[in-house]
Structure formats: C-alpha cells, structure tokens
C-alpha cells in the first residue's frame, strides 16, 4: 500500500460540474467519489438512464435500454497523491480500459475541489458532502474481486463480474455487439459488475445509486464478515457484523 492521501482529499465528494475547453458542460450526471485514506470508489450515472419500474434484473430491460444502461461509469482501487497530482488506479472498472492513466492535478479549498485533467483536457468541480469525515474504512472482498469503502455515514460497494469483460471500445459497444449477435446472456454478463452507493442505516445499508437500478431505495443489509476483510480504518474498528 502506498502512503495515505492528504486528509483534505478524504470523504464523499459530489461532482457539481465538468467542462472542457471545447464547450462541453455537464451538471446533470450524478457523480459520487468516496475516498478513504488510500482506497476509493466512484460511480457516474447519467440523468437520462432508462427507468423501468418494477424491474428486478437486467432481463426486464429491452435491448435498446441495456445499451443505454451501459453508459454508466464506475471504478475503484487505490489513490496515490504526490504533490498536487492524483493518480487513480482502477483495480475494478465498469468500462473497458481506456489505455490512458486516470491522472489529474487538484486544488482543495475547504470543501470544494477543482480537478484538472492531465492526459485529457477537462475540469471538474467537486463539493465534499457533510457527515463524511470519519470513520474512513476499507474492506476487500474475501471470496472474489470487490471493494467496500465507507466515509462517515456513506458507503460505496463494488463487486466484480464473474467473468472478465471482453475487449471493446466501450461497454455500450460490447453490449451492442453481443445483442446484435443474439447473445443476450453475454450482454447481461458484461453489465453485471455491481456498484451500490448509499447511506449506512443502523445495521443496514440503504442504496441511493447503483449500476443495478432496481436496488435503489433498498436495504442490502450489513457487512457480512464472511465476505469482507478489513484492510484499513482511521479509527479502531471491530470486525464487520
């Protein structure tokens, strides 16, 4: 593990806006980045994601809706901060690898952060959510690839796919190709990486945003000690229960 990131970077960050010099601007995508002392998780859901009331799984969505769902982004791993430069290592990623490091400069003033891309020309403005200062906790999934991070009263959990994602320009392209070839099960498998973000509620966890939309508003229960191993905490912490 690398050295801990500066305390100014920790907590739950909500993106307010992203802009580029070419005029692109987005204030509507829901973007949440939860950062512990080293480990992080991120989820990004577009405002026009298709809604399917009553759905219980991807099988309930049409082919066109599945391609739209594949536009979601999310990733997790370890953050390294050197000087004013952050490097987000993506151990888990909803999208296929871009081939470019996720690296940017940052400047923090109180609960506002400005991030400027290094390998891509963009600027993001973030605001830290209250109630996310501590505890800062990270768990690694015991029986497979996964990461669970907690900041104050918030959590983000990411569980990897059972099978590796095939190569492709984007998840939407991979899903579209599979559907076009009549391989709907392969398309569903590509979408199956699960990210859940929400609030810690007593012994449970209530989901507010997820790559599985039907889980939003649901309580997914506590942290199973058989499934998760504690890897870092800023305060003394008991085993999950």
N, C-alpha and C positions, 0 to 999 in steps of 0.2 A: 504493500500500500504506500502511496505517496504521502507527503506531508499534508496536514489538514489545510483546507482552503481558509482564507481570511474570514473571520466571523461576519463581516459585512456582506458576504455572499450567501449566508445560510438563511433558511426559512422557505416559505412558499411565495413564489413570485408569479404574478399575473401580468401577462403582456397587455399593454394598452394600445400599442400601435407598432406596425412595421412599415418602413418606407424605403424606397430605392431612388437613386438619382434620376432614373428614367421615368419617374412619376407614379410608380406602383405604391399603393397605400391600402392597408388592411387594418381595420379596427373591429371587425366583427368575428373573426375566428377566435374561438375560445382556446387560449394557450396558457398552460399551467406548468411551471417548473418547480419541483420540490427538491431542495438542496440540503443535505446533511453535511457533516464535517468533511466527507470525501465523496459520498455516493449520492446520486441524483436520479430522478426520473422525470420525464416530460411527456405531455400529451397535448395534441393540437387537433381540434375538431372544427370544421368549417360550419358556418351558420346555416348553410343550405343542405346539410346532411339529411337524407331522406328519413321521414318519420313513418313508422309502421306500428300504430297502436295495437297492442295485443300480441305482438311478436314474441316468441320465446327462443328464437335462434336465427341464424343466417338463412336457414332453409325457407323461412317465411318471406324473404325478400325476393323481388324479381331480379332477373339478370341485370337490367339497367341500374337498379338500386344497389346491387352488390358492387358494381363498378364505381358508383358514387361513394359508397362506404369505404372503398379502397383509397380514397383521397385523404383519409385521416393519417396523421403522423404521430409518432411516439417513439421514444427511445430511452435507454437507461444505461448507466455504467458509472465510471469514476471521473470526477472532475479534477483537473490539475490547474492550479493558478500560479503563474510566475510573473511577478511584477504586475502589470496591468493587462496581462493576456490570460485568457481562459482557454483550455482545451478540453472538450467534452468527448471522452472515449465512449463509443457506442458499443457496449457489450451485447445489448439487445436492441433490435430496431424493427419497427413495424414495416418500414420500407426497405427495399434492397439497398446495398451500399452505394453511395454516390461517387466514391473514389476520391473525394476531397475531404481533408480534415475539417472537423467542426471546431473552428478556432476564431476567436474574436477578442477585441480589446473591450475593457469595461471601465466604467466610472460610476461610483456609487455616491449619492448624496442623501443621507438619511435612509428613507425607504423607497427611493427612486434610483433606478439603474439605467444607464444608457449603454447599449451594446452595439459595437460597430464591427461588421464582418471583416475578416482578413482575406479569405480566399473567395469571398462573394461580397458584392458591394450592396450592403443593406445597413439599416439602423433599426434597432428595436428599443422601445422604451418599456420598462418593467416597473411595477409597483409591488412592494412586499405586503402580503396580507397580514393584518394583525392577528395575534394569537398563534404565531408560527415560530416563535423564538426558541423554544425548548419544551420537551426533550427533542433531541435530534438523534434518531435511531435508524439503523440499517440492519436488515436481515437478508441472508442469502437462502434461496430455496434449497432444501436438503435433497429432494428426490428428483431434481431436474433444474433446468436453467430458469432462474427467476430472481427478482429483486423486490424487496418491500422497504420503502423509506417512509419515515414519519417525522413531521416537523410540527411541534405543538399539538394542536387538535386536528391536524390534517394527515392524510396518508396517500401514497400512490403505490400501487402494486402492479408488477408486470410479470406475466407468465409466458414463457416462450412457446412457440409452436411445437407439436410433437414431431414434425418432420421439417427439415431445413427448407427455407424459401428458395425456389428456383431462381436462376439468374433472370434479370429483366431490367428495363429502363425505369420502371416504377411498379408499385403494387397494382395500380389500376391496369397497367399493360399486362401484367402476369395474369390477373383475374380475367381480363377481357379475352386473352388468348385461350385460356383454359375453357371459358364458357363457349367461345367460338368453335372449339374442337369437341364440344359436347361432354367435357369433363367437369361437370359441376362440382363433384366431390373434391376435385383438386383445387377448384376456385375457393370452396369453403375452407379447405385446409390452409390455403395461403392467407386467408383472413383471420385465422384462428388465434393469433397472438393476442392475449387478453391484457388490457390495461384498465385498471379501475382507479379512479381518484375520488376522494370524498372526505368525510368527516369521521373522526373517531367518536363513537357514541357509546359511552359506558364500556361494556364488554364487547360491543359490536362495532361494525364499520359500515356507514351508510354511503352508498355510491352516488356521486353527483355528476360524474362524467366518465364515459367508458367507450372503448372500442367495441364493446358488446352493449348496444343501446338499451336493450331490454333489461339490463341490470340497473340502470339509473333509477334512483329512488328506492332501491332495495338494500337491505342489510345483509352483507355477505359474512357476517359473524366475526368472531375474534381471530387472533393469530394462533394457528394450530402449532404447538411446539414440535409435533412430529414432522411438520412440513418446513419449518423455518429455523435457521440457525442465526443467532445474534452475531453480527460482525463488527458493530460499532455503536457506541452510545455516549453522549456527552455527560450523562449523569448515571449513577448506579442504577441498573435496571434488572428486574427479575426475568427469568425465562418467560417466553410468551405463554399465555394460558387462554 
